[in-house]
Amino acid sequence: MDALLVLVGAVMLAGLLFISGSSRRDDVRMRSRWDATFEREARQLRRTDATGVLRCRRCGSSGSERAGACPGCGAVL
């Protein structure tokens, strides 16, 4: 009976290790995609008018260039 309990525990532990190992690889991919998107948006030139007002690319509302974030949706301007 004790041997069966140890076997079941070992199988469950192996399953958990397998599941956690596969998610790390996906996390690295998602992190690198997010980093690439952030770098691209950070380096993108944005045209402003003389007043320093930018138009949000997500919702279309206008916001101050100094604020850096859209007042409507909170996206980076």
C-alpha positions in Angstrom: 0.0 0.0 0.0 2.8 2.4 0.9 4.6 1.6 -2.4 1.5 2.5 -4.4 1.1 5.8 -2.5 4.8 6.7 -3.3 4.3 5.8 -6.9 1.1 7.9 -7.2 3.0 10.8 -5.6 5.9 10.5 -8.0 3.6 10.5 -11.0 1.8 13.6 -9.8 5.1 15.4 -9.1 6.4 14.4 -12.6 3.2 15.8 -14.1 3.5 19.1 -12.3 7.2 19.5 -13.3 6.2 18.8 -16.9 3.5 21.4 -16.9 5.6 24.0 -15.2 8.5 23.4 -17.6 6.4 24.0 -20.7 5.0 27.3 -19.4 8.5 28.8 -18.9 9.3 28.5 -22.6 6.0 30.3 -23.5 6.7 33.0 -20.9 10.1 33.7 -22.5 8.5 34.1 -25.9 5.8 36.4 -24.6 8.3 38.5 -22.8 10.5 38.9 -25.9 7.5 39.8 -28.0 6.4 42.4 -25.4 9.9 43.8 -25.3 10.1 44.1 -29.1 6.8 45.9 -29.2 7.7 48.3 -26.4 11.1 49.1 -28.1 9.4 49.7 -31.5 6.7 52.0 -30.0 9.3 53.9 -27.8 11.5 54.6 -30.9 8.6 55.5 -33.2 8.5 59.2 -34.3 5.3 61.0 -33.5 4.3 64.2 -35.3 2.9 66.9 -33.1 1.5 70.3 -33.9 2.7 73.6 -32.4 0.5 73.1 -29.4 2.0 69.8 -28.3 -1.2 67.8 -28.6 -1.0 64.2 -29.8 -3.9 62.0 -31.1 -4.2 58.6 -29.5 -3.7 55.7 -31.9 -6.1 53.4 -30.0 -9.2 55.5 -29.4 -8.5 58.8 -31.4 -8.9 61.3 -28.5 -6.4 64.1 -28.1 -4.0 64.4 -25.2 -1.0 66.5 -24.0 2.4 65.4 -25.3 3.8 65.9 -21.8 1.2 63.6 -20.2 2.4 60.7 -22.3 -0.8 58.8 -21.8 -4.2 59.1 -23.4 -6.8 60.6 -21.1 -9.5 58.4 -22.6 -8.1 54.9 -22.6 -4.7 55.3 -20.8 -2.6 54.1 -23.8 0.9 55.5 -24.4 0.7 58.5 -26.8 
